[in-house]
């Protein structure tokens, strides 16, 4: 019985790298959360301005509890900003708020990658809860059918992460273009700070994709070894 695949060390390495990336994001967020943006606008105000200018006056901006819990809800059509973003006039708050509105704009124009990600999210979340058990049971019982079901589910997760990358990168591109185009970033250090926060956030999605790839390779190795 072999339940540890050949890529287990790679998974551990990527896990450590992802922790370092998350720490870098936290440091960048904390640094630029303490720096006021050039226009002294809160995250909620920036979000409202960007939404209105993109014809999304019907989309509300809500405050939600938590730290870095900001997100756009495509079902409820709401932009949800964390406590450290909603009412704070910082460079970090400005960048994160504009990024979430970027997703709202993507939804308005029906960006294909965003639509696909939305359709995959619910069934994939259910499948990924079962995938590790499929692989474990298949390896323990030497039942290759269960193993290969697990492989398919991990493969679907990789596709989800792959689709997520252009969605997140595009939202950041829209955010920076808006902030710079309206002079909200203030140029110089403000622009550098906004870009730094969004770049650090983007790297977390790259790490997520790398982890999904390593996991898929690992379960493929397990499946082949147990055939």
WOUR-V451435 format. One record per backbone hydrogen bond with DSSP energy under -1.0 kcal/mol. NH is the residue of the N-H (numbers start at 1). CO is the residue of the C=O. Records with the same first field share a line. If there is no record, write none. Layout:
BEGIN
NH = CO  CO
END
This chain:
BEGIN
8 = 5
11 = 7
12 = 8
13 = 9
14 = 10
15 = 11
16 = 12
17 = 13
18 = 14
19 = 15
20 = 16
21 = 17
22 = 18
23 = 19
24 = 20
25 = 21
26 = 22
27 = 23
28 = 24
29 = 25
30 = 26
31 = 27
32 = 28
33 = 29
37 = 89
40 = 37
43 = 85
44 = 86
46 = 42
47 = 43
48 = 44
49 = 45
50 = 46
51 = 47
52 = 48
53 = 49
55 = 52
56 = 51
59 = 56
62 = 79
64 = 81
71 = 80
73 = 78
77 = 73
78 = 73
79 = 60
80 = 71
81 = 62
85 = 82
86 = 82
91 = 35
92 = 32
94 = 90
95 = 91
96 = 92
97 = 93
98 = 94
99 = 95
100 = 96
101 = 97
102 = 98
103 = 99
104 = 100
105 = 101
106 = 102
107 = 103
108 = 104
109 = 105
111 = 106
115 = 111
116 = 112
117 = 113
118 = 114
119 = 115
120 = 116
121 = 117
124 = 120
125 = 121
126 = 122
127 = 123
128 = 124
131 = 127
134 = 130
135 = 131
136 = 132
137 = 133
138 = 134
139 = 135
140 = 136
141 = 137
143 = 138
147 = 143
148 = 144
149 = 145
150 = 146
151 = 147
152 = 148
153 = 149
154 = 150
155 = 151
156 = 152
157 = 153
158 = 154
159 = 155
160 = 156
161 = 157
162 = 158
163 = 159
164 = 160
165 = 161
167 = 163
168 = 164
169 = 165
170 = 166
171 = 167
172 = 168
173 = 169
174 = 170
175 = 171
176 = 172
177 = 173
178 = 174
179 = 175
180 = 176
181 = 177
182 = 178
184 = 179
185 = 179
190 = 187
192 = 188
193 = 189
194 = 190
195 = 191
196 = 192
197 = 193
198 = 194
199 = 195
200 = 196
201 = 197
202 = 198
203 = 199
206 = 202
207 = 203
208 = 204
209 = 205
210 = 206
211 = 207
212 = 208
213 = 209
214 = 210
215 = 211
216 = 212
217 = 213
218 = 214
219 = 215
220 = 216
221 = 217
222 = 218
223 = 219
224 = 220
225 = 221
226 = 222
END
